[in-house]
Amino acid sequence: MPGFFFSHNNVTELNGKEDCKLAEGKGHKKKQKAFGADLKSYLKCMVPHIESGIKTSNSRNIMLSAEEVIQWSQSLEKLLASQSGQGVFREFLKSEFSEENIEFWLACEDYKKTKSDHLHGKAERIYEEFVQSDAIKQINIDYQMREATAKKAQDPTHTSFDEAQKTVYILMERDSYPRFLKSKSYLNLLNQLQTNTSK
C-alpha cells in the first residue's frame, strides 16, 4: 500500500523525533540496517499517524509484534480488537475506497458506550453520516434495513444500529478482510516484523 512503508528519504525526516531516531552519519548501508533493526520503533511512530482518526482510550506507545500481526489473520474480530490492527485495516480500506465500513463499525462501538442522555445526538450524527440515502459515507445496506435503522434512530436505544452494524461487519468479513490478508500492506508488515524478530 503506498504511503505505509516510506522510502529512505522520508524515513530520514523522522529523525527529529527522539523515539523515532535512526542511526545517523554512518553511511547509506548503515542507515538501511538501522531501519531494519529499529523497525519496531519506526512502527511505533507510524501507527499513531495511521490511527490519527481513531480515538484511543489510552495513549500508551503502540508496539507491534509479529505474534500480534499473525493473530489478525485468525479472524476479523481479532483484527478489530487491536488498536493498531484497526489502523492498518482502515488504511487498506481507504486504498479500496471503502473506509466508511470500518468508520461506521467504530462509530457503532462508540455509540454502544454512550450515556443515555447523549444517545439522541449521536444517533442523529451516525444516521446522517452513514445511513441516510444521501449520506457522505453511505454504508452498503439494503433499502429495508436503511428504513428500519432510520426508524430506530428517531427513538434511539443502545441497540439502534446493531443490525446495520452486523451487516457491515459480515460484508467486511466476507469481502475486504480476505483481500486484506493477501494484500502487500499486510504481508510486507508481517514479513518485516518476522525478519526483525529473527535477527
N, C-alpha and C positions, 0 to 999 in steps of 0.2 A: 504494500500500500504506500503510495507516495506520501512523503512527509513524516512517516513514523520513524524510519531509520534515516538519519540525516547523513549527508555527505561529510567528508572530513572537514571541509571548510566551515560548515555550520556547527559542527561539534566544537571546534575551537572557540566559537563565540560563547560557549557556556563557561569558559574559563573564569569569568568574573565571579561566578557563584562558588563559594567555598566548598559546599557539598559536592559540586559537580566538577571539581578541579581535576584536570587531567595532567599527565606529565608534560612539562613544557621544556623547550630548548634542548631536546635530546635527539633531534632529527626526526624525519618523517616516519621511519620504520618504528622508532621507539614510541612515537605518538600512537601509531596504529596498535602496537602491542598493548600500550597503556589503556587504549579504548576497550580492547577485548578484556583485559584483566579487570578493568574498572566498570564493567557493563552494569552491574547491579546499581552502582552509584549513579551511572548515566540514566538508567531506567527510573530510579527514584526521582530524578529531576524531571524526566519526561512525562511520567504517568500523571502527575498532578496537572500538567498542561492539557493532556488528553481529557482529563476528567473535569476541566475547569467549569463545565456546565452542570456538574453534579454536586449537590450539596452533600458534604460529608459530615457525619456527626462527630467524628474525631479527626484531629489534624495530625495524627502520628505519621511519621515518614513511611512511605509505602515501599516495601522491599519485595521484589518478585523473586520467586524461586522456581526452578524447573518443575518441582513437585506440584506447586500450585497451578502452574500453567497446564500441566498434564491433567490435573483434576478438571479443568474447564472442559476437557473433551469427554468427560463421563456423562454429563447431562447439561442441558441449558440452565437448569436450576442451580447447579454448582457454579456455572459461569456467572450467573446473575447474583449469586450470593457473595461474590468477590467484588470489592470496590474497583480494583484495577481491571478485573475481568469485564465489568460493566463499561469501563472507559475504552478498553481495546475493542470490544464488540461494537460499541457505539461508533467508533471511528470507522470500523468496517462497514456498518450500515450506512454511514454518511457516504462512503465511496459507492454504495449501491443506491443512493438517494432514497433510503427507507428508514432514516433515523427516527421518524415520527413514531415507529413501533416501540422502540425502547424508551423514548421520551414519554409516551403515553403510559407504558407499563410502570415506569418510575414515578410518574405523577400519581398513578393509582395507588402505588405502595405508600407514597407520602400521604395521600388522601385518607387512607385507612387509619393513619395515626393521628388524624386531625381531631381537635376538640370539637364537640358537638356544636357549640355556638359559632364555629368558623366553617362548618360544612357547606352552608349555602353559598358563600363567596367562592370557595374552592371548587365546588361542583359546577358553578357557572363558568368559571375560568376554564376548567377541563373540557366542559361541553363546547364552549366557543372555540377553543384552540384545536381540539382533536375530533369532536364528534359531529357537530352540525355540518350540513351538506356543503357549505362553502368555507369550511374551516381551512386555515392556512396550512395546518399539519394534519389534514384529514386522514384518519386511520381507515383501513380496508375492512369494513364490516357491511353486512347486507342492510337493505332498507328496513326490514322488520326490527332488527337489532338497534339500528340507529334511532328509530321511533320509540322503541321500548326504553332505551337509555335516556332519550330526551325527557320522557315522562318521569323516570326515576330521578333525574337531575333536578326537576322542578320541586320535588318534595324529598330532598336528599337524606339518605341514611349512609352509614359506613359501607354498605354493600351496593350502592347505586351503580357502580361501574364494574362490578365483579364479572358479569357475563361478557361484557365487551373486552375486559382485560384478559379473560381466559381465552377468548377467540384470538386476540392479538398474540398471546403467548404461544398458542398452538401454531399460528401462522409462522412465527419466528422459529419455533422448534422444528417444523417440517421443511421450511423453505430456507431462511437465511442462515440458521445455525449450522446445518451440514456444509454449506458453502464456506462459512467462516472457518470451519475446521480444516478445509482443504486450501484455504487462502494463503497467499505468500505472507501476509502480515502475521498470521498465527504461526505458520511453520517456521518462518525466519526467527520469530521471537523465541519459540521453543528451542530451535537449533542453537541460537546464540547462548541461551541460558544453560543448555546441556553442555555445550563446548566450554563455557566458563566454569561449570561445576567440575568437569573432568580435568581441569588444569591443576 
